[in-house]
């Protein structure tokens, strides 16, 4: 897998996924497949030899249109003002 950019995943979520892939790079080689429905994905996986695929979808992440906010607790925030140089 080269990049997640073509899937148009929000940046924060994409970085989390990339970190998980990096941390587990020695355990497995991940792949992504874009399909219109779960039934189409299931057919593709069966054709590739996968077995024991669940009958229905398992929703693992429901973010809707809201991107989670960064947790900044514990960080010292230094307030600055940017000025134009003369």
ROTI-584751 format. One record per atom (N, C-alpha, C, O): x, y, z; residue in three letters. Coordinates in nm, 2 decimals. Example, Ala and Ser with C-alpha at 12.3 -4.5 7.8 and 13.67 -1.06 7.14 Angstrom:
BEGIN
atom c1->1.32	c2->-0.57	c3->0.78	pavex->ALA
atom c1->1.23	c2->-0.45	c3->0.78	pavex->ALA
atom c1->1.32	c2->-0.33	c3->0.78	pavex->ALA
atom c1->1.42	c2->-0.33	c3->0.85	pavex->ALA
atom c1->1.28	c2->-0.22	c3->0.71	pavex->SER
atom c1->1.37	c2->-0.11	c3->0.71	pavex->SER
atom c1->1.29	c2->0.00	c3->0.79	pavex->SER
atom c1->1.34	c2->0.11	c3->0.80	pavex->SER
This chain:
BEGIN
atom c1->0.08	c2->-0.12	c3->0.00	pavex->UNK
atom c1->0.00	c2->0.00	c3->0.00	pavex->UNK
atom c1->0.09	c2->0.12	c3->0.00	pavex->UNK
atom c1->0.18	c2->0.14	c3->0.08	pavex->UNK
atom c1->0.07	c2->0.21	c3->-0.09	pavex->UNK
atom c1->0.15	c2->0.33	c3->-0.11	pavex->UNK
atom c1->0.10	c2->0.45	c3->-0.03	pavex->UNK
atom c1->0.17	c2->0.51	c3->0.05	pavex->UNK
atom c1->-0.03	c2->0.48	c3->-0.04	pavex->UNK
atom c1->-0.09	c2->0.60	c3->0.02	pavex->UNK
atom c1->-0.24	c2->0.58	c3->0.04	pavex->UNK
atom c1->-0.30	c2->0.51	c3->-0.02	pavex->UNK
atom c1->-0.29	c2->0.66	c3->0.14	pavex->UNK
atom c1->-0.43	c2->0.66	c3->0.17	pavex->UNK
atom c1->-0.50	c2->0.78	c3->0.10	pavex->UNK
atom c1->-0.62	c2->0.80	c3->0.11	pavex->UNK
atom c1->-0.42	c2->0.87	c3->0.04	pavex->UNK
atom c1->-0.47	c2->1.00	c3->-0.01	pavex->UNK
atom c1->-0.59	c2->0.98	c3->-0.11	pavex->UNK
atom c1->-0.69	c2->1.05	c3->-0.11	pavex->UNK
atom c1->-0.58	c2->0.88	c3->-0.21	pavex->UNK
atom c1->-0.70	c2->0.87	c3->-0.30	pavex->UNK
atom c1->-0.83	c2->0.83	c3->-0.24	pavex->UNK
atom c1->-0.93	c2->0.85	c3->-0.30	pavex->UNK
atom c1->-0.83	c2->0.79	c3->-0.11	pavex->UNK
atom c1->-0.95	c2->0.75	c3->-0.05	pavex->UNK
atom c1->-1.02	c2->0.87	c3->0.02	pavex->UNK
atom c1->-1.13	c2->0.86	c3->0.07	pavex->UNK
atom c1->-0.96	c2->0.99	c3->0.01	pavex->UNK
atom c1->-1.01	c2->1.11	c3->0.07	pavex->UNK
atom c1->-1.05	c2->1.10	c3->0.21	pavex->UNK
atom c1->-1.16	c2->1.15	c3->0.25	pavex->UNK
atom c1->-0.97	c2->1.04	c3->0.29	pavex->UNK
atom c1->-0.99	c2->1.02	c3->0.44	pavex->UNK
atom c1->-0.95	c2->1.15	c3->0.50	pavex->UNK
atom c1->-0.84	c2->1.21	c3->0.47	pavex->UNK
atom c1->-1.02	c2->1.21	c3->0.60	pavex->UNK
atom c1->-0.98	c2->1.33	c3->0.67	pavex->UNK
atom c1->-0.84	c2->1.31	c3->0.73	pavex->UNK
atom c1->-0.80	c2->1.20	c3->0.77	pavex->UNK
atom c1->-0.76	c2->1.42	c3->0.72	pavex->UNK
atom c1->-0.62	c2->1.42	c3->0.76	pavex->UNK
atom c1->-0.59	c2->1.35	c3->0.89	pavex->UNK
atom c1->-0.50	c2->1.27	c3->0.91	pavex->UNK
atom c1->-0.66	c2->1.39	c3->1.00	pavex->UNK
atom c1->-0.64	c2->1.34	c3->1.13	pavex->UNK
atom c1->-0.66	c2->1.19	c3->1.14	pavex->UNK
atom c1->-0.58	c2->1.12	c3->1.20	pavex->UNK
atom c1->-0.77	c2->1.14	c3->1.07	pavex->UNK
atom c1->-0.79	c2->1.00	c3->1.07	pavex->UNK
atom c1->-0.69	c2->0.93	c3->0.99	pavex->UNK
atom c1->-0.64	c2->0.82	c3->1.03	pavex->UNK
atom c1->-0.65	c2->0.99	c3->0.88	pavex->UNK
atom c1->-0.55	c2->0.92	c3->0.79	pavex->UNK
atom c1->-0.42	c2->0.91	c3->0.87	pavex->UNK
atom c1->-0.35	c2->0.81	c3->0.85	pavex->UNK
atom c1->-0.38	c2->1.01	c3->0.94	pavex->UNK
atom c1->-0.25	c2->1.00	c3->1.02	pavex->UNK
atom c1->-0.26	c2->0.89	c3->1.12	pavex->UNK
atom c1->-0.16	c2->0.82	c3->1.15	pavex->UNK
atom c1->-0.38	c2->0.88	c3->1.19	pavex->UNK
atom c1->-0.39	c2->0.77	c3->1.29	pavex->UNK
atom c1->-0.38	c2->0.63	c3->1.22	pavex->UNK
atom c1->-0.31	c2->0.55	c3->1.28	pavex->UNK
atom c1->-0.44	c2->0.62	c3->1.11	pavex->UNK
atom c1->-0.43	c2->0.49	c3->1.04	pavex->UNK
atom c1->-0.29	c2->0.46	c3->0.99	pavex->UNK
atom c1->-0.24	c2->0.35	c3->1.01	pavex->UNK
atom c1->-0.22	c2->0.57	c3->0.94	pavex->UNK
atom c1->-0.08	c2->0.55	c3->0.90	pavex->UNK
atom c1->0.01	c2->0.51	c3->1.02	pavex->UNK
atom c1->0.10	c2->0.43	c3->1.00	pavex->UNK
atom c1->-0.02	c2->0.57	c3->1.13	pavex->UNK
atom c1->0.06	c2->0.53	c3->1.25	pavex->UNK
atom c1->0.04	c2->0.39	c3->1.29	pavex->UNK
atom c1->0.13	c2->0.32	c3->1.33	pavex->UNK
atom c1->-0.09	c2->0.34	c3->1.29	pavex->UNK
atom c1->-0.12	c2->0.20	c3->1.32	pavex->UNK
atom c1->-0.05	c2->0.11	c3->1.22	pavex->UNK
atom c1->0.01	c2->0.01	c3->1.26	pavex->UNK
atom c1->-0.05	c2->0.14	c3->1.09	pavex->UNK
atom c1->0.02	c2->0.06	c3->0.99	pavex->UNK
atom c1->0.17	c2->0.06	c3->1.02	pavex->UNK
atom c1->0.23	c2->-0.05	c3->1.01	pavex->UNK
atom c1->0.22	c2->0.17	c3->1.05	pavex->UNK
atom c1->0.37	c2->0.18	c3->1.08	pavex->UNK
atom c1->0.41	c2->0.10	c3->1.20	pavex->UNK
atom c1->0.51	c2->0.02	c3->1.20	pavex->UNK
atom c1->0.33	c2->0.11	c3->1.31	pavex->UNK
atom c1->0.36	c2->0.03	c3->1.43	pavex->UNK
atom c1->0.35	c2->-0.12	c3->1.41	pavex->UNK
atom c1->0.42	c2->-0.19	c3->1.48	pavex->UNK
atom c1->0.26	c2->-0.16	c3->1.32	pavex->UNK
atom c1->0.24	c2->-0.30	c3->1.30	pavex->UNK
atom c1->0.30	c2->-0.36	c3->1.17	pavex->UNK
atom c1->0.25	c2->-0.46	c3->1.12	pavex->UNK
atom c1->0.39	c2->-0.29	c3->1.11	pavex->UNK
atom c1->0.44	c2->-0.32	c3->0.98	pavex->UNK
atom c1->0.51	c2->-0.46	c3->0.97	pavex->UNK
atom c1->0.52	c2->-0.51	c3->0.86	pavex->UNK
atom c1->0.56	c2->-0.51	c3->1.08	pavex->UNK
atom c1->0.62	c2->-0.64	c3->1.08	pavex->UNK
atom c1->0.52	c2->-0.75	c3->1.10	pavex->UNK
atom c1->0.56	c2->-0.87	c3->1.08	pavex->UNK
atom c1->0.40	c2->-0.72	c3->1.14	pavex->UNK
atom c1->0.30	c2->-0.82	c3->1.17	pavex->UNK
atom c1->0.22	c2->-0.86	c3->1.05	pavex->UNK
atom c1->0.17	c2->-0.97	c3->1.03	pavex->UNK
atom c1->0.19	c2->-0.76	c3->0.96	pavex->UNK
atom c1->0.10	c2->-0.79	c3->0.85	pavex->UNK
atom c1->0.12	c2->-0.68	c3->0.74	pavex->UNK
atom c1->0.19	c2->-0.58	c3->0.77	pavex->UNK
atom c1->0.07	c2->-0.71	c3->0.62	pavex->UNK
atom c1->0.08	c2->-0.61	c3->0.51	pavex->UNK
atom c1->-0.06	c2->-0.57	c3->0.48	pavex->UNK
atom c1->-0.14	c2->-0.64	c3->0.42	pavex->UNK
atom c1->-0.10	c2->-0.45	c3->0.52	pavex->UNK
atom c1->-0.24	c2->-0.40	c3->0.50	pavex->UNK
atom c1->-0.27	c2->-0.37	c3->0.35	pavex->UNK
atom c1->-0.18	c2->-0.34	c3->0.27	pavex->UNK
atom c1->-0.40	c2->-0.38	c3->0.32	pavex->UNK
atom c1->-0.45	c2->-0.34	c3->0.19	pavex->UNK
atom c1->-0.58	c2->-0.27	c3->0.21	pavex->UNK
atom c1->-0.66	c2->-0.31	c3->0.30	pavex->UNK
atom c1->-0.62	c2->-0.18	c3->0.12	pavex->UNK
atom c1->-0.75	c2->-0.12	c3->0.12	pavex->UNK
atom c1->-0.82	c2->-0.15	c3->-0.01	pavex->UNK
atom c1->-0.75	c2->-0.15	c3->-0.12	pavex->UNK
atom c1->-0.95	c2->-0.16	c3->0.00	pavex->UNK
atom c1->-1.03	c2->-0.19	c3->-0.12	pavex->UNK
atom c1->-1.15	c2->-0.10	c3->-0.12	pavex->UNK
atom c1->-1.22	c2->-0.10	c3->-0.02	pavex->UNK
atom c1->-1.17	c2->-0.03	c3->-0.22	pavex->UNK
atom c1->-1.29	c2->0.07	c3->-0.23	pavex->UNK
atom c1->-1.40	c2->0.00	c3->-0.30	pavex->UNK
atom c1->-1.38	c2->-0.04	c3->-0.42	pavex->UNK
atom c1->-1.52	c2->-0.01	c3->-0.24	pavex->UNK
atom c1->-1.63	c2->-0.08	c3->-0.30	pavex->UNK
atom c1->-1.76	c2->0.00	c3->-0.27	pavex->UNK
atom c1->-1.76	c2->0.08	c3->-0.18	pavex->UNK
atom c1->-1.86	c2->-0.02	c3->-0.35	pavex->UNK
atom c1->-1.98	c2->0.05	c3->-0.33	pavex->UNK
atom c1->-2.07	c2->0.00	c3->-0.22	pavex->UNK
atom c1->-2.15	c2->0.07	c3->-0.16	pavex->UNK
atom c1->-2.06	c2->-0.13	c3->-0.19	pavex->UNK
atom c1->-2.14	c2->-0.19	c3->-0.09	pavex->UNK
atom c1->-2.06	c2->-0.31	c3->-0.02	pavex->UNK
atom c1->-1.96	c2->-0.35	c3->-0.07	pavex->UNK
atom c1->-2.12	c2->-0.35	c3->0.10	pavex->UNK
atom c1->-2.06	c2->-0.45	c3->0.17	pavex->UNK
atom c1->-2.06	c2->-0.58	c3->0.10	pavex->UNK
atom c1->-1.97	c2->-0.67	c3->0.10	pavex->UNK
atom c1->-2.17	c2->-0.61	c3->0.02	pavex->UNK
atom c1->-2.19	c2->-0.73	c3->-0.05	pavex->UNK
atom c1->-2.08	c2->-0.74	c3->-0.16	pavex->UNK
atom c1->-2.03	c2->-0.85	c3->-0.18	pavex->UNK
atom c1->-2.05	c2->-0.63	c3->-0.22	pavex->UNK
atom c1->-1.94	c2->-0.63	c3->-0.33	pavex->UNK
atom c1->-1.81	c2->-0.66	c3->-0.26	pavex->UNK
atom c1->-1.73	c2->-0.74	c3->-0.32	pavex->UNK
atom c1->-1.78	c2->-0.60	c3->-0.15	pavex->UNK
atom c1->-1.66	c2->-0.63	c3->-0.08	pavex->UNK
atom c1->-1.65	c2->-0.78	c3->-0.04	pavex->UNK
atom c1->-1.54	c2->-0.85	c3->-0.06	pavex->UNK
atom c1->-1.76	c2->-0.83	c3->0.01	pavex->UNK
atom c1->-1.76	c2->-0.97	c3->0.05	pavex->UNK
atom c1->-1.73	c2->-1.07	c3->-0.07	pavex->UNK
atom c1->-1.66	c2->-1.16	c3->-0.05	pavex->UNK
atom c1->-1.79	c2->-1.04	c3->-0.18	pavex->UNK
atom c1->-1.77	c2->-1.12	c3->-0.31	pavex->UNK
atom c1->-1.62	c2->-1.11	c3->-0.34	pavex->UNK
atom c1->-1.56	c2->-1.21	c3->-0.38	pavex->UNK
atom c1->-1.56	c2->-0.99	c3->-0.34	pavex->UNK
atom c1->-1.42	c2->-0.98	c3->-0.37	pavex->UNK
atom c1->-1.33	c2->-1.06	c3->-0.28	pavex->UNK
atom c1->-1.23	c2->-1.12	c3->-0.32	pavex->UNK
atom c1->-1.36	c2->-1.05	c3->-0.15	pavex->UNK
atom c1->-1.28	c2->-1.12	c3->-0.05	pavex->UNK
atom c1->-1.29	c2->-1.27	c3->-0.06	pavex->UNK
atom c1->-1.19	c2->-1.35	c3->-0.05	pavex->UNK
atom c1->-1.41	c2->-1.32	c3->-0.09	pavex->UNK
atom c1->-1.43	c2->-1.47	c3->-0.11	pavex->UNK
atom c1->-1.35	c2->-1.51	c3->-0.24	pavex->UNK
atom c1->-1.29	c2->-1.62	c3->-0.24	pavex->UNK
atom c1->-1.35	c2->-1.43	c3->-0.34	pavex->UNK
atom c1->-1.28	c2->-1.46	c3->-0.46	pavex->UNK
atom c1->-1.13	c2->-1.46	c3->-0.44	pavex->UNK
atom c1->-1.05	c2->-1.53	c3->-0.51	pavex->UNK
atom c1->-1.08	c2->-1.39	c3->-0.34	pavex->UNK
atom c1->-0.94	c2->-1.39	c3->-0.30	pavex->UNK
atom c1->-0.90	c2->-1.50	c3->-0.21	pavex->UNK
atom c1->-0.79	c2->-1.52	c3->-0.17	pavex->UNK
atom c1->-1.00	c2->-1.58	c3->-0.16	pavex->UNK
atom c1->-0.97	c2->-1.69	c3->-0.08	pavex->UNK
atom c1->-1.00	c2->-1.67	c3->0.07	pavex->UNK
atom c1->-0.97	c2->-1.76	c3->0.15	pavex->UNK
atom c1->-1.06	c2->-1.56	c3->0.11	pavex->UNK
atom c1->-1.09	c2->-1.54	c3->0.25	pavex->UNK
atom c1->-1.21	c2->-1.62	c3->0.29	pavex->UNK
atom c1->-1.30	c2->-1.63	c3->0.21	pavex->UNK
atom c1->-1.22	c2->-1.66	c3->0.41	pavex->UNK
atom c1->-1.33	c2->-1.74	c3->0.47	pavex->UNK
atom c1->-1.37	c2->-1.68	c3->0.60	pavex->UNK
atom c1->-1.31	c2->-1.59	c3->0.65	pavex->UNK
atom c1->-1.49	c2->-1.72	c3->0.65	pavex->UNK
atom c1->-1.54	c2->-1.67	c3->0.77	pavex->UNK
atom c1->-1.57	c2->-1.52	c3->0.77	pavex->UNK
atom c1->-1.53	c2->-1.45	c3->0.87	pavex->UNK
atom c1->-1.62	c2->-1.47	c3->0.67	pavex->UNK
atom c1->-1.65	c2->-1.33	c3->0.66	pavex->UNK
atom c1->-1.79	c2->-1.31	c3->0.72	pavex->UNK
atom c1->-1.88	c2->-1.38	c3->0.69	pavex->UNK
atom c1->-1.81	c2->-1.21	c3->0.80	pavex->UNK
atom c1->-1.94	c2->-1.18	c3->0.87	pavex->UNK
atom c1->-2.05	c2->-1.15	c3->0.76	pavex->UNK
atom c1->-2.02	c2->-1.10	c3->0.66	pavex->UNK
atom c1->-2.17	c2->-1.20	c3->0.80	pavex->UNK
atom c1->-2.28	c2->-1.18	c3->0.71	pavex->UNK
atom c1->-2.32	c2->-1.03	c3->0.69	pavex->UNK
atom c1->-2.35	c2->-0.99	c3->0.58	pavex->UNK
atom c1->-2.30	c2->-0.95	c3->0.79	pavex->UNK
atom c1->-2.34	c2->-0.81	c3->0.79	pavex->UNK
atom c1->-2.22	c2->-0.72	c3->0.82	pavex->UNK
atom c1->-2.11	c2->-0.77	c3->0.86	pavex->UNK
atom c1->-2.24	c2->-0.59	c3->0.79	pavex->UNK
atom c1->-2.13	c2->-0.50	c3->0.82	pavex->UNK
atom c1->-2.11	c2->-0.48	c3->0.97	pavex->UNK
atom c1->-2.20	c2->-0.50	c3->1.05	pavex->UNK
atom c1->-1.98	c2->-0.46	c3->1.00	pavex->UNK
atom c1->-1.95	c2->-0.43	c3->1.14	pavex->UNK
atom c1->-1.89	c2->-0.28	c3->1.14	pavex->UNK
atom c1->-1.78	c2->-0.26	c3->1.09	pavex->UNK
atom c1->-1.97	c2->-0.19	c3->1.19	pavex->UNK
atom c1->-1.93	c2->-0.05	c3->1.19	pavex->UNK
atom c1->-1.83	c2->-0.03	c3->1.30	pavex->UNK
atom c1->-1.86	c2->-0.04	c3->1.42	pavex->UNK
atom c1->-1.70	c2->0.00	c3->1.26	pavex->UNK
atom c1->-1.60	c2->0.02	c3->1.36	pavex->UNK
atom c1->-1.57	c2->0.16	c3->1.39	pavex->UNK
atom c1->-1.52	c2->0.19	c3->1.50	pavex->UNK
atom c1->-1.61	c2->0.25	c3->1.30	pavex->UNK
atom c1->-1.58	c2->0.39	c3->1.32	pavex->UNK
atom c1->-1.69	c2->0.48	c3->1.26	pavex->UNK
atom c1->-1.71	c2->0.47	c3->1.14	pavex->UNK
atom c1->-1.76	c2->0.55	c3->1.34	pavex->UNK
atom c1->-1.87	c2->0.63	c3->1.29	pavex->UNK
atom c1->-1.84	c2->0.78	c3->1.33	pavex->UNK
atom c1->-1.88	c2->0.82	c3->1.44	pavex->UNK
atom c1->-1.78	c2->0.85	c3->1.24	pavex->UNK
atom c1->-1.74	c2->0.99	c3->1.27	pavex->UNK
atom c1->-1.83	c2->1.08	c3->1.20	pavex->UNK
atom c1->-1.83	c2->1.20	c3->1.24	pavex->UNK
atom c1->-1.91	c2->1.04	c3->1.11	pavex->UNK
atom c1->-2.00	c2->1.12	c3->1.04	pavex->UNK
atom c1->-1.92	c2->1.23	c3->0.96	pavex->UNK
atom c1->-1.82	c2->1.20	c3->0.90	pavex->UNK
atom c1->-1.96	c2->1.35	c3->0.97	pavex->UNK
atom c1->-1.89	c2->1.46	c3->0.90	pavex->UNK
atom c1->-1.80	c2->1.54	c3->1.00	pavex->UNK
atom c1->-1.74	c2->1.63	c3->0.97	pavex->UNK
atom c1->-1.80	c2->1.49	c3->1.13	pavex->UNK
atom c1->-1.73	c2->1.56	c3->1.23	pavex->UNK
atom c1->-1.59	c2->1.50	c3->1.25	pavex->UNK
atom c1->-1.58	c2->1.38	c3->1.28	pavex->UNK
atom c1->-1.49	c2->1.58	c3->1.24	pavex->UNK
atom c1->-1.35	c2->1.54	c3->1.26	pavex->UNK
atom c1->-1.32	c2->1.55	c3->1.41	pavex->UNK
atom c1->-1.35	c2->1.66	c3->1.46	pavex->UNK
atom c1->-1.27	c2->1.45	c3->1.48	pavex->UNK
atom c1->-1.24	c2->1.47	c3->1.62	pavex->UNK
atom c1->-1.13	c2->1.58	c3->1.65	pavex->UNK
atom c1->-1.04	c2->1.60	c3->1.57	pavex->UNK
atom c1->-1.16	c2->1.65	c3->1.76	pavex->UNK
atom c1->-1.06	c2->1.76	c3->1.79	pavex->UNK
atom c1->-0.94	c2->1.70	c3->1.86	pavex->UNK
atom c1->-0.95	c2->1.59	c3->1.92	pavex->UNK
atom c1->-0.83	c2->1.77	c3->1.84	pavex->UNK
atom c1->-0.70	c2->1.72	c3->1.90	pavex->UNK
atom c1->-0.71	c2->1.74	c3->2.05	pavex->UNK
atom c1->-0.76	c2->1.84	c3->2.10	pavex->UNK
atom c1->-0.65	c2->1.65	c3->2.13	pavex->UNK
atom c1->-0.65	c2->1.66	c3->2.27	pavex->UNK
atom c1->-0.52	c2->1.74	c3->2.31	pavex->UNK
atom c1->-0.41	c2->1.69	c3->2.29	pavex->UNK
atom c1->-0.54	c2->1.86	c3->2.36	pavex->UNK
atom c1->-0.43	c2->1.95	c3->2.39	pavex->UNK
atom c1->-0.41	c2->1.96	c3->2.54	pavex->UNK
atom c1->-0.33	c2->2.05	c3->2.58	pavex->UNK
atom c1->-0.48	c2->1.88	c3->2.62	pavex->UNK
atom c1->-0.46	c2->1.89	c3->2.76	pavex->UNK
atom c1->-0.32	c2->1.84	c3->2.80	pavex->UNK
atom c1->-0.27	c2->1.75	c3->2.74	pavex->UNK
atom c1->-0.25	c2->1.92	c3->2.88	pavex->UNK
atom c1->-0.12	c2->1.88	c3->2.92	pavex->UNK
atom c1->-0.01	c2->1.95	c3->2.84	pavex->UNK
atom c1->0.11	c2->1.94	c3->2.88	pavex->UNK
atom c1->-0.05	c2->2.02	c3->2.74	pavex->UNK
atom c1->0.04	c2->2.10	c3->2.66	pavex->UNK
atom c1->0.04	c2->2.25	c3->2.71	pavex->UNK
atom c1->-0.07	c2->2.30	c3->2.73	pavex->UNK
atom c1->0.16	c2->2.30	c3->2.72	pavex->UNK
atom c1->0.17	c2->2.45	c3->2.75	pavex->UNK
atom c1->0.15	c2->2.52	c3->2.62	pavex->UNK
atom c1->0.23	c2->2.51	c3->2.53	pavex->UNK
atom c1->0.05	c2->2.61	c3->2.61	pavex->UNK
atom c1->0.02	c2->2.68	c3->2.49	pavex->UNK
atom c1->0.08	c2->2.82	c3->2.51	pavex->UNK
atom c1->0.05	c2->2.89	c3->2.60	pavex->UNK
atom c1->0.17	c2->2.86	c3->2.42	pavex->UNK
atom c1->0.24	c2->2.99	c3->2.43	pavex->UNK
atom c1->0.16	c2->3.08	c3->2.33	pavex->UNK
atom c1->0.16	c2->3.05	c3->2.21	pavex->UNK
atom c1->0.11	c2->3.18	c3->2.38	pavex->UNK
atom c1->0.03	c2->3.27	c3->2.30	pavex->UNK
atom c1->0.13	c2->3.37	c3->2.23	pavex->UNK
atom c1->0.21	c2->3.44	c3->2.30	pavex->UNK
atom c1->0.12	c2->3.38	c3->2.10	pavex->UNK
atom c1->0.21	c2->3.47	c3->2.03	pavex->UNK
atom c1->0.12	c2->3.55	c3->1.93	pavex->UNK
atom c1->0.01	c2->3.51	c3->1.89	pavex->UNK
atom c1->0.18	c2->3.66	c3->1.88	pavex->UNK
atom c1->0.11	c2->3.74	c3->1.78	pavex->UNK
atom c1->0.21	c2->3.75	c3->1.66	pavex->UNK
atom c1->0.33	c2->3.78	c3->1.68	pavex->UNK
atom c1->0.16	c2->3.72	c3->1.54	pavex->UNK
atom c1->0.25	c2->3.73	c3->1.42	pavex->UNK
atom c1->0.23	c2->3.87	c3->1.37	pavex->UNK
atom c1->0.12	c2->3.92	c3->1.35	pavex->UNK
atom c1->0.35	c2->3.93	c3->1.34	pavex->UNK
atom c1->0.34	c2->4.07	c3->1.29	pavex->UNK
atom c1->0.42	c2->4.07	c3->1.16	pavex->UNK
atom c1->0.51	c2->3.99	c3->1.13	pavex->UNK
atom c1->0.38	c2->4.16	c3->1.07	pavex->UNK
atom c1->0.45	c2->4.18	c3->0.95	pavex->UNK
atom c1->0.58	c2->4.26	c3->0.98	pavex->UNK
atom c1->0.59	c2->4.35	c3->1.06	pavex->UNK
atom c1->0.68	c2->4.22	c3->0.90	pavex->UNK
atom c1->0.81	c2->4.29	c3->0.92	pavex->UNK
atom c1->0.80	c2->4.42	c3->0.84	pavex->UNK
atom c1->0.74	c2->4.42	c3->0.74	pavex->UNK
atom c1->0.87	c2->4.52	c3->0.89	pavex->UNK
atom c1->0.87	c2->4.65	c3->0.82	pavex->UNK
atom c1->0.98	c2->4.67	c3->0.72	pavex->UNK
atom c1->0.99	c2->4.77	c3->0.66	pavex->UNK
